[in-house]
Amino acid sequence: MELRSIWRASLPPSGIIRAELLETSGRHRRLRFHYATGDSGEAALLLPEGNGPHPAVLLLHDHGGLFDIGWRKMVAGELGEKHAEKHYDGCFLADDLAKSGFAVLVCDALGWGSRYAGGYVEQQALASQAMQAGWSLAGIVAADDLAAFDWLSRQPETDDTRVAALGFSFGGFRAWQVAALEQRVSACASLSWAGTRAGLLQPNATLLKGQSAFYTLHPSLAPLADFPDMAALAADRPMFLRTGSADIHFPQTDAQKFFDKLRDATHSAEIDAGIFPGHHHCPRSIQVEAIDFLKRHQTA
């Protein structure tokens, strides 16, 4: 589609030049990816029991106001216990997905963990540096996530026809974003990132705060497409979307507009969208629903 072509053309170079194995522990591997942008960062690959090729999930970590860990938020025993209690009902999505039969890849996004660049204030400096290169912070993350998906789909342990994307909050944005940009993403589960540009530009709203907002802003697309238009590029494949009724970042009325516009743009029966009672968090019940959704659409 034309929008996808324009979007992809706006991104910096995408690719993993080299994948370095740092550590193997059982069926877990810790890696360092060297990206085409010149940066590098850690990632974790978790493999399920049994012989492959397995269905796979590119798991995108959240923002969470916690920058010193990225992929470690999603894997048990990796210093993310307090974060998991606060946002995930004490669960670790990477481990639960692996137990459900998926190969799981989760990478440090630029600004987190091994790619730590400071806190909120430093994010604006990072966004400015990206613009000096003719890129955007959102574009770098999108390019890196595309590279991670491509790497995961090419591993001998994975079935390249069954590679999905899943994330919560900032990870939820990244999940539908990578599915919109890459048609090989076979299914998408996006939790707690649903809004329209008009809704997110209201006083005190997310996009007006600077800092982390730069991770979701693609300048070349602003005059062409709203967020639901962008997400609609992924709606020709199964999509699972949820957000909380009391989410302060994505108010229920605007989230519903996102869902309605997405359905209107696609007329797709594959969109499973809804609002659950609660705030901006990822409750265990929703995690189970998302995993079950992916299992239905990913398991042969």
N, C-alpha and C positions, 0 to 999 in steps of 0.2 A: 504494500500500500504506500501511497505517496507520503503520508505522515510518518510512517516508520522509516522510510528512506531518508527523509529530511532529518529526523531525529538521529539516526545512526550516523549520518554524515557530519553531525555537529559534535560527535564524541571524539575524544583523543584516541590514539592508537590502542587497540584492544588485543591482548594476547598474553600468554605466559611463556616467556622466553626459556625459562628453566624452572623445573620443580625439584627442589632439593629435599631429600629425606633426612630429617633431623633425628627422629626417634621412632621406634616401633615398640608398642606394648600390647601384647595379645593381638586383638583385631583392631587396635587403634594405631594410627600413624600421625605423627606431627611433621609438618612440611613447611618449607619456605618457598613461596612463589616469587619469582622475579618477573615483574610485569613489563609490558612493552612501553609503558610511560617512563620507565627508569627506576621506579620504586620497587620495594620488595616488602613482603609481610608474611606472617605465619598463617597456617591453616591446619585444620584437623580433619582427617578422614576416618570415619567409623564404619566398620564393615559388620554386617549381621552374620549370624551363624549359618553354616551351610555353604554349598558351592554356588557360585554365580552362573550366569550373570544375574544380578539383583536389580529390582527397581531402585531408583535413587532419588534423593532429595538434596537440592542445593538449599541449605538452611541459612537464612540471612539474619544476623544478630540485630538486636534493637539498639537504640541510643541509650536511653535509661539514665542519662546524666552521669554515667560511669565510663570513663575513658581509658583507664589503665588496663582494662581487659576487654577483649572483643569476642573471639571464638570461645574463650574460656568461660563466658557467661552461660554457654549452652551445653557444656559437658560436665558431668558430675566429677567431683574431686579436683577441680581446677580453679579454686579460689572464688567461685561465683555463688556460694551458698546464700549469702545475704541478699544478693541481687535476685536470685531465684525465689527466695521467700517473699520478697517485695512484689515481684512482677509476675511470677509463674506458679504461684501456690506451692513453691518448693520443688517444682519439677524441672527436669533438664530435657529439653526437647530432642537434642541430638541422641541421647541415650535411649529415649522412648521410641524414637523413629527406628533406631538400629534394632531394638528389641522387636519391633513390628515388621522387620524383614527388609528394611531399606538400607542401602549404602548412603551415608550422609557426609556431605562436605560442608564445613563452615569455615569462613576466612575472616581475618581481621580486615575491616574496612579502613580506609584512610582516615586517621585520627584516633584509632582505637588500638589497644594492646601493643603489639610489636610495631605498630605504625602510629604510636602516640605522638600527638603534636601540640599538647597543651589542652586547656579546658575551653570553656565557651568563648572567651575573648579571642583566643588564638585561632578559633575556627574562622573568624572573619579575616584574619591575616592569611590563613590558608586559602580561603576563597579568593582573596585579592591576588595571591600568588598564582593561582590557577588562571585567573583572568589575564594576567600578564603574559601567560603562555598561549592565550587565545582559547583556553578551555573554560570549564566551569567545575566547581566542586562536585555538583550533581553528575556532570559528565564523566569525571574520573571514576566515581563509584560505579556508575552504570557500565563503563568500559571494563572495569575490573570484575564486576559480577558476570558479565558476558564471558570473559576469559575463564572465570572459575567454572561456569556452566559447561563451556566447551571442554575444559580439561576433564571434568567429572564424566561427561558423556563418552570420552575416549578411553576410560580405564577398562581393563579386561574384566574387572569384577562387576561392571555395571552394564545394564541393557540400555543402549543409547536411544531406544524408542520409548523408554519409560523413565524420564528424568523430570521431576517436578521441582517447583520452587515454593518455599514456605517461610513466613516471617511474621513477627509481631512489631507493631509501632513503626519505627524507621525501617525495620526489617520487613514489615508488611508493605510499605511503599516499594522497597527494593524488590519484593516478590512479584508484585504485579508489573513493575517496571521491566524486569528481565524477561518476563513472559510476553510483554507487549513488544519488546525489541527482538526477541528470538523465538521464531515459530516452532523450533524444535522442543521448547519447553512443553511437556505434554499435559501438565495440569498446574494449577496455582492455588495456594491457600494464603490469603492476606488477612491479617488480624489487626484491627485497630489503626488503620490509616485509610480514611474515606472522607473526602471533602471536596468542595468546589473552590475554584479560585476566589470567587466573590465572597463565599462564606469564610474563607481563611484570610481574607483581607479586612475583616471587620475590626474595629478598635480592640486592641489588646490580643488579637488573634495570632495564631502561630506564625504566619508568614511575615508579620510586621516586626518580629522580635530580632531579626538578623540572626547572627550566630548559626545555630543549627538549621535555620530555614534554607541556607544556601545549599544544603545537601539535597534539596528537592526542587530546585529552580533551574530550569533549562531555558536560558534567555531566548534562544532561537525559536522556541515553541510557544512562548507567551502570547503572541498575536494570532497564533494558528489554532490552538487547542486548549481546552480546559482539562483538568485532571481526569474526569471520567472519559473524555474523548481519548486520552492517552491510554487509559486502562482498557478501553474497549478493543484495542488492538490484540488483547489477549483473550477476548471473550468468545473466540471461535473454538476454544478448548475449555475443558471443565474448570470452573472458578468457584472457590469457596471464600466468602467475604463475611466478616463479622466485626462489629464495633459495639462499645458499651453505651448504654442509654444515658449515663452521666459522665461521659468522657469530656473532660474540660478542653482537650485539644481539638476534638472533632465532635461538636455538638450534634445531638441526635437528628435535629431537623436538617442540618446540612449533610450529614452522612446519608440520610434517606434520599436527599436530592442526588447525591453521588450514585447511589444504587439505582434510582429511577432513571437518571440520564444514561447510565450504563446499559440498562435494559432497553431503553428507547433507541439507543444507537445500534444495538445489535440484534434485538428480538431473539436472543439466545435462550434456549431452555436449559443450557448447561450452567447458568449462573445460580448459585445457591447463596443468597445474600440475606443477612438478618441482623437484628440488633438484640443484644442480650442485656439483662439487668446488671448494671455495674459501671465502674469507672474505667479509667485508662489502665487496664491490666489484662493479663492473659490467663484466665482461670482454667483450672484443670479440665473442667467439663468441655470448654471450647477447644482445648488442645486435643482432647479425645475425639471430638467431632471432626476436627480438621484432619487428624491422622486417619480416621475411619473413611473420610471422604477420599483421601489420597489412596488408601488401600483399595477402595472400590474401583477407582479409575486407573490404578497403576499395577495392580496385581493380576497377572495373567490367569 
